[in-house]
Amino acid sequence: MLDASLVTLRIETASDGETATLRLIGRLESGIFGELEAQVRRLRPRLVFDLDEVTLVDVTVVRFLVACESEGVALVHCAPYIREWMGREEGRGERRRPWS
């Protein structure tokens, strides 16, 4: 049995036939990029990140979210502190390309 304290992020996928929604639950840290980037590549171009249950982010993730949004990924239920941080990072011009 998997120890729940070891699971930092859960990704749930839903689709209405046109748009895919990735519901991100838990800690969104840079160590998860492999899986998240694979999902982004697979589900583009109509993709939504639902961030309602994200409890923690790091600077690399914030830059990734800025880049995703600039490439057309919609962010919904984004916490105000994440939005504010994104604004500061966007002003710096440092972005992590969401798919390569």
C-alpha positions in Angstrom: 0.0 0.0 0.0 1.3 3.5 -0.9 1.9 5.9 2.0 -0.3 8.9 1.3 2.3 11.2 2.8 4.7 10.3 0.0 2.3 11.3 -2.7 2.9 15.0 -3.4 0.7 15.5 -6.5 -2.3 13.8 -8.0 -3.4 14.6 -11.6 -7.0 13.9 -12.6 -7.9 14.3 -16.2 -11.4 15.1 -17.6 -12.6 16.0 -21.1 -15.8 17.3 -22.6 -14.8 16.2 -26.0 -13.2 19.5 -27.0 -11.3 20.7 -23.9 -9.2 18.6 -21.5 -8.9 19.6 -17.9 -6.1 18.6 -15.7 -7.1 18.9 -12.1 -3.9 19.2 -10.0 -4.2 18.2 -6.4 -1.4 18.7 -3.8 2.1 20.0 -4.0 3.1 21.2 -7.5 6.9 21.2 -7.5 9.5 21.1 -10.2 10.2 17.3 -9.7 6.8 16.5 -11.4 7.7 18.1 -14.8 8.2 14.9 -16.7 4.6 13.7 -16.2 3.0 17.1 -16.4 4.9 18.0 -19.6 3.8 14.7 -21.2 0.2 15.5 -20.3 0.5 19.0 -21.8 2.0 17.6 -25.1 -0.7 14.9 -25.3 -3.7 17.1 -24.5 -2.9 20.4 -26.3 -4.2 22.6 -27.9 -7.3 22.9 -25.7 -6.1 22.5 -22.2 -7.2 23.8 -18.8 -5.3 23.5 -15.5 -7.6 23.5 -12.5 -5.5 24.6 -9.6 -8.2 24.7 -6.9 -6.5 22.1 -4.8 -2.9 23.0 -5.3 -1.3 23.5 -1.9 2.2 24.5 -2.7 4.2 25.7 -5.7 7.9 26.6 -6.3 9.5 29.2 -8.5 10.1 26.8 -11.4 6.5 25.8 -11.4 5.4 29.4 -11.4 7.5 30.1 -14.4 6.1 27.0 -16.1 2.6 28.2 -15.5 3.4 31.6 -16.9 4.7 29.9 -20.1 1.7 27.6 -20.3 -0.7 30.5 -20.0 1.2 32.4 -22.7 0.9 29.4 -25.0 -2.9 29.2 -24.5 -3.4 26.9 -21.5 -6.2 28.3 -19.3 -5.6 28.4 -15.6 -8.7 28.2 -13.4 -9.2 28.4 -9.7 -5.7 29.8 -9.3 -4.9 31.0 -5.8 -4.3 34.8 -5.5 -0.7 34.2 -4.2 0.1 32.1 -7.2 -1.4 34.7 -9.6 0.6 37.5 -7.9 3.8 35.4 -8.0 3.2 34.7 -11.7 2.9 38.4 -12.3 6.2 39.1 -10.7 7.9 36.3 -12.7 6.3 37.4 -15.9 7.8 40.8 -15.4 11.3 39.2 -15.1 10.8 37.5 -18.4 12.1 34.1 -17.1 9.9 31.3 -18.5 10.1 27.6 -18.7 8.8 26.4 -22.0 5.9 24.0 -21.3 6.7 21.7 -24.1 9.8 21.2 -26.2 
